[in-house]
Amino acid sequence: MIIVQGTFPLKQDVRDDALKIMRRMAHASRAEFGCISYEFYVALSDPNTLLLFQEWESVEALHDHMETEHMDEFLRELPQMLDGKVATRRYEVRGSQDDLGDQKEVDIGSQYEPREKIIH
């Protein structure tokens, strides 16, 4: 499984227009073969920052997604609505049954940095 996480800083005055584009993108993407989930979320710390979380069955499904017409439209329309750079991370999750019993190994890629656990 492939997981992609992104952060989109939006200009306040065009936020509603950006949300419409993101809704269309999410709807079209969820209909694609190999898409497990595709959703934008509003950051609690800043309502003009949206977070993208998407899951794909395979790298091939993600590559096919990048070649769609709705991706082209998204990439044409969104840049002028951004108030900064988009940041994305991609993770590959793999399971291994070799001598693990019920446990699974997870490879989340080299971009992972351990952080102190916060308990509320």
C-alpha positions in Angstrom: 0.0 0.0 0.0 1.2 3.5 -0.8 0.2 6.4 1.5 0.7 10.0 0.4 0.3 12.9 2.9 0.3 16.6 1.7 0.0 20.0 3.2 -1.6 22.9 1.2 -1.3 26.5 2.5 -4.2 28.5 0.9 -4.7 32.2 0.4 -7.6 33.2 2.6 -9.5 35.2 0.0 -9.7 32.2 -2.4 -10.1 29.4 0.2 -13.7 28.6 -0.8 -12.7 28.3 -4.5 -9.8 26.0 -3.5 -12.1 23.9 -1.4 -14.4 23.3 -4.5 -11.4 22.2 -6.5 -10.3 19.9 -3.8 -13.8 18.4 -3.4 -13.8 17.7 -7.1 -10.4 16.2 -7.0 -11.2 13.9 -4.0 -14.5 12.7 -5.6 -12.8 11.9 -8.9 -9.8 10.3 -7.3 -11.9 8.0 -5.0 -13.5 6.6 -8.2 -10.1 5.5 -9.6 -9.0 1.9 -9.7 -6.6 1.2 -6.8 -7.7 4.2 -4.7 -8.3 3.1 -1.1 -9.0 6.6 0.3 -8.5 10.2 -0.7 -9.5 13.0 1.6 -8.6 16.6 2.4 -8.8 17.9 6.0 -8.6 21.3 7.6 -5.7 21.8 9.9 -6.8 22.7 13.5 -3.9 25.2 13.9 -4.8 27.1 10.7 -8.1 26.9 8.8 -6.3 28.1 5.6 -4.0 25.0 5.6 -5.5 21.8 4.2 -4.0 18.4 4.7 -4.3 15.6 2.1 -4.3 11.9 3.1 -4.5 9.3 0.3 -4.0 5.6 0.2 -3.4 3.5 -2.9 -3.2 -0.2 -3.5 0.1 0.0 -5.4 2.7 2.4 -6.9 1.2 1.7 -10.3 -2.2 2.9 -9.1 -0.6 6.1 -7.8 1.3 6.6 -11.1 -2.0 6.1 -13.1 -3.6 8.7 -10.8 -0.9 11.2 -11.6 -1.7 10.8 -15.3 -5.5 11.5 -15.1 -7.3 14.5 -16.5 -8.6 15.6 -13.1 -5.0 15.7 -11.8 -4.0 17.9 -14.8 -7.0 20.2 -14.0 -6.1 20.3 -10.3 -2.4 21.2 -11.1 -3.5 24.0 -13.5 -6.1 25.6 -11.1 -4.6 25.3 -7.7 -1.2 27.0 -7.8 -2.6 30.6 -7.9 -4.6 29.8 -4.8 -1.6 28.7 -2.7 0.0 30.9 0.0 3.3 29.0 0.0 4.7 25.7 -1.1 2.9 22.3 -1.0 4.7 19.7 1.0 4.2 16.0 0.4 5.5 12.7 1.7 5.0 9.3 0.3 5.2 6.1 2.4 5.2 2.5 1.2 3.7 0.0 3.7 4.6 -3.6 3.2 3.7 -6.7 5.3 6.0 -9.7 5.7 4.9 -13.1 6.9 8.4 -14.5 7.1 8.8 -16.0 10.6 6.7 -13.3 12.2 3.6 -15.3 13.2 0.9 -12.7 13.7 3.2 -9.7 13.7 3.9 -7.6 10.6 6.8 -5.6 9.5 6.1 -2.1 8.2 8.4 -0.1 6.0 7.4 3.6 6.1 10.3 4.8 4.1 13.4 6.8 5.0 11.6 10.1 5.6 10.3 9.0 9.0 11.7 10.8 12.0 10.8 9.5 15.5 9.2 12.1 17.7 8.5 12.3 21.4 5.2 10.7 22.3 2.6 13.2 23.5 -0.1 11.8 25.8 -3.2 13.9 26.5 
